[in-house]
Amino acid sequence: MKSKTIKLLDVVALTVDLPQYNLWQGQVGTVVEILANGAAFEVEFSDHRTGRTYESIGLRPEQIIVLHFEPVSPDTELAMLPV
């Protein structure tokens, strides 16, 4: 994934296992800091029941993927057309 597509507060999922942090592919976190001009991102992983952060770690763009919750059009003008 290109780093310019990842933004602050994006919801992301891990694309790799990180057993040293007890994090596994598919776990979901939030980008809370952009590091080294987008070469890395601080991602916070929280317990959805309590809201408590259980891990916050710097990750490279290839270790995460942005999750989309609505359709994304390659042409933003087309996305603005009424349905």
C-alpha positions as CSV (number, residue, x, y, z in Angstrom):
1,M,0.0,0.0,0.0
2,K,1.3,3.5,-0.8
3,S,1.9,5.6,2.2
4,K,0.2,8.6,0.7
5,T,-3.1,6.8,0.9
6,I,-2.8,6.3,4.7
7,K,-4.0,9.2,6.8
8,L,-4.3,10.2,10.4
9,L,-7.2,8.4,12.2
10,D,-7.6,5.8,9.4
11,V,-8.8,2.4,10.6
12,V,-6.3,-0.2,9.4
13,A,-5.7,-4.0,9.7
14,L,-2.4,-5.8,10.0
15,T,-1.2,-7.7,7.0
16,V,1.4,-9.6,8.9
17,D,1.8,-11.4,12.2
18,L,3.8,-9.7,14.9
19,P,4.1,-12.3,17.6
20,Q,6.6,-10.3,19.7
21,Y,3.7,-7.8,20.3
22,N,1.0,-10.5,20.5
23,L,-0.6,-8.9,17.3
24,W,-1.8,-11.1,14.5
25,Q,-2.8,-10.6,10.8
26,G,-6.2,-9.1,10.6
27,Q,-6.2,-7.2,13.9
28,V,-7.7,-3.8,13.6
29,G,-6.1,-0.5,14.9
30,T,-6.2,3.2,14.3
31,V,-3.4,5.4,12.8
32,V,-2.6,7.9,15.6
33,E,0.6,9.4,14.2
34,I,2.3,9.8,10.9
35,L,6.1,9.1,11.3
36,A,9.0,10.0,9.0
37,N,6.9,11.9,6.5
38,G,4.7,8.8,5.9
39,A,7.4,6.2,5.9
40,A,5.9,4.7,9.0
41,F,2.7,5.1,11.1
42,E,2.0,4.8,14.8
43,V,-1.0,2.4,15.1
44,E,-2.9,2.0,18.3
45,F,-4.7,-1.3,19.1
46,S,-7.5,-1.0,21.6
47,D,-10.0,-3.3,23.3
48,H,-13.3,-2.5,21.7
49,R,-15.2,-3.3,25.0
50,T,-13.2,-1.1,27.3
51,G,-11.5,1.4,24.9
52,R,-8.2,0.6,26.7
53,T,-5.1,0.6,24.4
54,Y,-3.3,-2.7,24.7
55,E,-0.5,-1.9,22.1
56,S,0.8,1.1,20.2
57,I,3.5,0.4,17.7
58,G,5.2,2.0,14.7
59,L,4.5,0.1,11.5
60,R,5.6,0.4,7.8
61,P,2.9,0.9,5.1
62,E,3.3,-2.6,3.8
63,Q,2.4,-4.0,7.2
64,I,-1.1,-2.5,7.2
65,I,-4.1,-2.0,4.9
66,V,-6.7,0.8,5.2
67,L,-10.2,-0.5,5.8
68,H,-13.0,1.1,3.9
69,F,-16.6,1.1,5.3
70,E,-18.3,2.5,2.2
71,P,-17.8,2.1,-1.6
72,V,-14.7,3.9,-2.9
73,S,-14.8,5.1,-6.5
74,P,-11.6,5.7,-8.4
75,D,-13.2,8.8,-9.9
76,T,-14.2,11.2,-7.1
77,E,-16.5,13.1,-9.4
78,L,-18.5,9.9,-10.1
79,A,-18.7,9.3,-6.3
80,M,-20.4,12.7,-6.0
81,L,-23.3,11.9,-8.4
82,P,-26.7,11.3,-6.8
83,V,-27.8,7.7,-6.7
